[in-house]
Amino acid sequence: TGAAGNSIEIEVPVGTVVYDEATGERVVDLAEPGQRLLVARGGRGGRGNARFVSATHQVPTEHEPGRPGEEKRLRLELKLLADVGLVGFPNAGKSTLISRISAARPKIADYPFTTLEPNLGVVSLADFRSFVVADIPGLIEGAHLGAGLGIQFLRHIERTRLLVHLVDVSEASGRDPVHDFETVMSELASFSEELARKPMLLVATKMDLAPDPSRVAALRNLAGERGLPFLEISSATGLGIDALKFAMASRVLSPDSVRK
């Protein structure tokens, strides 16, 4: 509520999006440092008795009522500012990968939904350049409707320049890699078509535990059909990690790369 005659300034983190709670309309995206926004105007104050003092009326009792200020109910959502977003099913290897390529130390375990909140890691390169990677908690079918960890984390990858889609090709998951990929892509598209169209790398993970080459081949063929760069990695052995870092850096640190 705008207070009469007063200005109240609230500082929020960069990356905050302000929505009108009543209409759902986005009011402003505070994506840059120093941005300011007037969300509600204060009411106009009425004149008090001191304003009516005169030579012949030295103890006035008159006053004028003020006018009310604007009242709005707003919703503030903080979206992470990361260059790369790691997406995939639970236990696809996102947390292990981010711990391998950055100083981030997320919780890692062999059960689903180990990661309960996004983790950020800074990936440093030999030429002193760096970029930020966000490890987004695992998606499952129905995530855009609230299943699993739901949509509460999908908004955090809307700002990323690049998505790295990790798919577990080991037999330990008991799932089909191609079906996993299609399921996650469906959830991304259901949440936001723009999100599903972001530049993407398709990465086969846990190659050290993939004795069946047909599972990897099926995913590689899918990448070719979709026109997606395809990489094979093992965070446990280091296979393909440097190649993946280079592929990410070449896309997010190029002059043509602009954060949305």
Secondary structure, DSSP 8 states (H G I E B T S, - for coil): ---TT--------TTEEEEETTT--EEEEE-STT--------------GGGG--SS--S--------------EEEEE----SEEEE-STTSSHHHHHHHHSS------SSTT---S-EEEEEE-TTS-EEEEEE-----TTGGGT-TTGGGTGGGGTT-SEEEEEEE-SSTT-S-HHHHHHHHHHHHHHH-HHHHTS-EEEEEE-GGG---HHHHHHHHHHHHHHT--EEE-BTTTTBTHHHHHHHHHHHHSSTT----
